[in-house]
């Protein structure tokens, strides 16, 4: 019987992210077969795992299914599951799962809209977010201020921000006349507010920011603000192959479950972006 690392199994089972699970293990919140877990522990299907005293239904690799959602985040939503201030979150309109949970791949701040990916598979999420994958992110940004070729070159050469050097790997004029102009820019990292801070370092104000691409995945025109669309099995397998991950089986759904999912997809209504 094969075994797996404890924190990976917990993340796949929808308890939290891999980093959260590592932290919870360090904090003594996880027990395996009644014994306090330690970092690096491996478990198999015969083991029992409890988090905060409650047994957790576990999903091992051979049982896991790999689903991916494309979501068009509106301005005003935050990328956490629960918010103490009661603000709307990106998770509230996603289709429910019978087991596991949707994992957000990266984040967007409350004032940024556009493409967010969600998956049921922790391995895929980790592969897409790990710095070694060198996944680029493309944004459409509307800026207020004078932008010249010298500024664009500085942004591509690199700017020293408070957390180190940052740069656009590409930045191109897209549209607009007068003071407000649209540019498309690409970054290789997912640092907090990196795109905004790069523009602001040049004393240019960002008044609209939307992510339009994450790696090979573009935001489709038919996914309106506040709605989602599930990637096909072929698309998911292609993404997995690019990341050198083994393909996984398609989700097994009854006819009734497929019909419910289709109805949920068709009933979605675009939600107006605040400030648009």
Secondary structure as GFF3:
##gff-version 3
##sequence-region A 1 276
A	DSSP	beta_strand	4	5	.	.	.	ID=ss1
A	DSSP	alpha_helix	6	12	.	.	.	ID=ss2
A	DSSP	alpha_helix	18	26	.	.	.	ID=ss3
A	DSSP	beta_strand	30	32	.	.	.	ID=ss4
A	DSSP	beta_strand	35	36	.	.	.	ID=ss5
A	DSSP	beta_strand	42	43	.	.	.	ID=ss6
A	DSSP	beta_strand	49	51	.	.	.	ID=ss7
A	DSSP	beta_strand	54	55	.	.	.	ID=ss8
A	DSSP	three_ten_helix	61	63	.	.	.	ID=ss9
A	DSSP	beta_strand	68	73	.	.	.	ID=ss10
A	DSSP	beta_strand	103	105	.	.	.	ID=ss11
A	DSSP	beta_strand	113	119	.	.	.	ID=ss12
A	DSSP	alpha_helix	122	129	.	.	.	ID=ss13
A	DSSP	three_ten_helix	131	133	.	.	.	ID=ss14
A	DSSP	beta_strand	137	144	.	.	.	ID=ss15
A	DSSP	alpha_helix	149	157	.	.	.	ID=ss16
A	DSSP	beta_strand	159	161	.	.	.	ID=ss17
A	DSSP	beta_strand	164	166	.	.	.	ID=ss18
A	DSSP	beta_strand	170	175	.	.	.	ID=ss19
A	DSSP	beta_strand	180	187	.	.	.	ID=ss20
A	DSSP	alpha_helix	194	200	.	.	.	ID=ss21
A	DSSP	beta_strand	205	214	.	.	.	ID=ss22
A	DSSP	beta_strand	217	218	.	.	.	ID=ss23
A	DSSP	beta_strand	228	230	.	.	.	ID=ss24
A	DSSP	alpha_helix	233	242	.	.	.	ID=ss25
A	DSSP	alpha_helix	255	267	.	.	.	ID=ss26
###
